[in-house]
Amino acid sequence: MKRWWWLILLLGLFWPGQPVAAEGAGFTVTPDLPANQIGGDTGWFNLLVKPGETQTLTVTVANQSDQDKQLKLELTNAFTQDNGQVGYAPNQKKAASAKLQLTAIGSKPISLILAAHQGRKVTFQVKPPAEGFSGQILGAVYVRDETPPAEASGSGFAVTNAFAMVVAVQLQTSEKLVPPAVQLDAVKATTEHIQATLQNTAPRLFGKLTLQAKVLPVGQKTAVYTQKNTDYAMAPTSAFNYQLTPTKTLAAGEYQLVIDASAGNYKWHLTKNFTLKQVIAAAPAPAPKVNPPVWWPWAVALVAVLLLGIGLGWWRGRKQRG
């Protein structure tokens, strides 16, 4: 039976003027930035598009390896991951506020085979609606290596590393940005954690999001648990599950979750009641760090003793012969 071990590498935004590459991937992806690029040469597509007019997105893929490579290129929609970072991998996530996504106005995926050291331009087309759109549409050109693995001789299974690379795509019809809008949609509790669904209902990418959360019994003003997270980011019109893991036991009952969120000058005060039907056990404290035993001084001492013994034996033998 073959076993496949996959190493997925996902890259978001890239250094200006440089091809997207990763050590060991064996291929690169370089965006060909058009004249309507805004914000300078960012190394990704940041385009001011016109309603109803087709926009081309061209990337150059190059095979740097000595073997053929089978690649699949497709447009994807940006989303907010549960770790509070923007993701670009293929997904089916769509928040209720997402009226327009990149895949809905873009062309279909493209598969190709590149010979060793061959390069090729690949073009996608996107067509914004004639009535235009507000804010930003965010997604990516996602390139995945689908080359079949080479079977190791005599091993009975194959090992391969599969890489995926991303060139972000951001579209807007006006350089004026709409403000982000964060709301608390729902709160669920399990025996291990509390999960809050946060949604950015605005078509606006933003970062530097700080969340200061506290859990209070309903009718009380003293929090039984607090948690703070910083440097989160949210994709336009997207939602994610913010997880709170209490470090102390919470009894069953009625609670209120309060989240004070901020990003730059934007601030939100979010509250929602929820029912804890079962006790949440305190999360175990991290295990104390145990330093591994330091063995090398003993090894050095042992070698020194052995050398000393050999030296004394040689000296005594020479003295007796003399």
N, C-alpha and C positions, 0 to 999 in steps of 0.2 A: 504493500500500500504506500502511496506517495503521501508525504507530509509537506505542507507548505507553511513556511514561516514568513509572515509579512511584516515589513517595517514601513510604516506610513509616515511620510514627512510632508507636513503642510506648512507652506510659507505664505504669509499675508502680504505685507507691503514691503517694497524693496528699495535698495539704494539707487539713486538717480543714475541713469545712463548705463546700468550694468545688467547683463543678462541674468535671469533667475536661474540659479544653479544650486546644487547641493552635492557635497562630497560623496562620491560613490554612486550618484544617480546615473551618470553616463549620458545625460542629455541636458540641454538648456532651453529656456523659453525667454524670448526677448520681445517686448511690446513695440510695435511701430506706432509711435504717438502721432496723431493727426494734427492739423493746424488749429482745430478748435479745442485743443488741450488747454486747460486753465490751471493756474497754480505752478507753472513751470514743469520742468522735466522731473517728475516724481518717480519715474520708473513704473508707473501703473496708469491706467486710463482714468482721467478725471476730466470729463467732457461736458461742454456746454452744447447741448443738442437743440435742434429745431423741431417743433411739433409736426408730425406727419411726414418728416423727411428721414429716409433711410440712412443710418450711420453704420459705417464699416469698422470692425475691430480686427486688426491684423496682428498676428504674432508670428515670430520666426522660431521654429523648433529645430534644434540641431542635435544630431546623434554624435556624441563624442566617443562612443565605444567602438570596439573592433567587430561587433556583431550587429545583426539587424535588430531594430527595436520596433515593437508594436505599441503605438500610442493612441490613446483616446482623448479627444479634446471636447469639452462641453461647457456651456454657460451654466452657472449656478447662481442661486440666490443667497445673499448674506443672511445670517441669523445670529442671535445671541446665544452663546453656549451657557450651560448652567454654572460654569466657573466664572462667568462675568466677562468673557472675552468674545470678540466677533469671530464667527466661523464662516468658512466659504466652501466646505465640502458639499457634495451633492446631498440634498435633503428634501424632505416633504413638509418642512415646517412652514406654517403660514398663520400669522396672528390675525385676529379678527379685523384689525385696523389696516392690514396690508391690502390696498386696493390694486396695486400694480407691482409686478415683479419682473426681473430681468428675463427670466425664462419665458414669460408670457409674450414678450415682444421680440424675442431673439430667435435665431435660426437653430436648427437641430444639431446634435452632436456629430463629430467627425472622427472617424477611425482611419489610421494610416500606418504604413510600414516604412520606416526610414532605413536605408542601407547604412552600413558602417561609415561614419564620418560624413553623412549626408545632412543637408539642411533644407528646409522647405518653409515657405510662407503659408499660413492658414488664415482664412478670413471668415469671420462671422458677421452677420448683419442684424441690426436691431432697428425697429421702426417704432418710435414713440407715437402715441395716439394723436390724431389731428387736433384734439382739444387741449393737448399738452398735459402736464401734471405739475403738482406743487412739490417743493422739496427735492429730495434725492431718491434715486433708485440705486441700490448697491448690490453688487454681486461679483462675479469673477469669471475669468477664463481658467478653467480647471483642467490640468493636463495630467493624465495618469499613465504610468508605464504598465502595459498589459502583456509584456513579452512572456511567453511560456517559460517556465523554469527549466534549466538544464539538469537532467538527472545525474546525480553523482554516481560514477561507475562503481558497481558492486555494492552500493549502500542500500538499495531497495527503496529509497525515498529521495525526494528532491528538496533542495533548500534554495530559496530565492528571496531577494529583498525587493519590494515593490515601492516605488516612489511616486508621490503626487506633488505637483507644483501649482501654484496659484498666482495669477496676475489679477489684482483687484480691478473692478470696473465700477465707476461712479458716474451717473448721468444726472444732469439737471438742466432745466430750460431757463433758469434765472440764477444769477449769482447771489441773489438775496436768499438767505436761508431761513427756514421756519424754525421756531424754537422747539426744543424737545418737550415732550409731555409724558410724564411717568405716572402710572396709576397702579394701585394694588388690586388685582382682579380676584384673587382667592387665597385662602389659607387652609392648609390641611395639616393634620397632626398624625404621627404614627407613634409607636412605642420607642422610637429612637430619635426622631427629629421633627422639626416643624418646617413645613415647606410653604413659601409664599410665592405666588406667581405675580411677577412684575411685568408690566407692558409699557413699552414706549409707543404711544399711539401716533406719534408724529413721524413724517418721512424725513428724519434727520439722524444722521450718525453723530454720536458724541461720546466722549470719554471722560476720564478723571472723575468718575462717579464714586461718591462716598455714601455708604449706607450705615446709618446708626440705628440699630434695632433694639427694641426692648419688649419684654413680655410681662404683662401685668394681669393679676386676677381682676375680673370685671368688678368695678366699683371701688378699686383701691388705687392708690397713687404710687406705691412702692413697687419697683420692678423686681421680679423674681429671677430674671435672666436678661443680660444685655450682650450684644455682639456688634462689632464694627468691622466693616470691610472697605477697602479703598482701591482706587485705580481700576474700577470696573469700566466697561464700555458697553454700549448698546447699538445694535444695527437699527436702521430705520424701520418703523412699524414692525417691531418684533417683541417677543416675550421670552422670559426665561424663569426657571424655578430657583429661587433664592433659598438656600437651606440654612436653618439655624439648628445647631447641635448643642443643647443645654449641657452645661458642665455640672449641674446639680439636679437632683431628682425633682420632677414636677408632678404634683398630685393631679388626679382627674378633676375636671371642673370647667368653668367658663372663664376664658381668658380674652384679653385684647392684645393684638400685635400693633405696635406703633413703630413706624419707620420714618426717620427723618433723612431724606435723601438730598444730596446737593452735587452740582456739577458746575463749577465756575460761579456765575451769578444766578444760576437757576437753582431753586429750592422747592422741595415738595414735602408736605407733612401728610403721611398716609396712615390710616388706621383701619382695622377690621377685627371684629370679634370672631372667635372660633371656640369650638368645644373640644376639650381633651377628654376622650372617653376612657383612655387607659393611662396608667402612670408612665411617664417618660423617665427611664432610668438615666442617671448621670453618665455622661460619656466617660470612659476610663481615662485616667490621666496618662499622659505619655510615659512609657517606661523609662526609668533613669538610664542615662548613658553609661555604659560600662566600658571602661577603657581596656583594651586587650592587654594581656600580660606582656611586659617588656622582657623579652627573652635574650636579646642580643648581648647585654652585659654579662649574663651567665655563660653564654657561648664563648665570649672573648676570654672570660676567666678560665673556663675549662681548657681552651686551647693553650693559654699561657701556662697552666699547670702541667699540661702534657709536654709542652716544649721544655719547661724547666726540668721535668723528670728525665726527658731524653738527654738534656744537656748534662745533668748531674751523672747519669749513667755513663755517658761518654767520657766525662772527666775522670771518674773513678777508675774506669777500665784503663784509661791511658796512664793514670798514676800507678796502678798495680803493674802494668807492663814495664813501666820505667823503673 
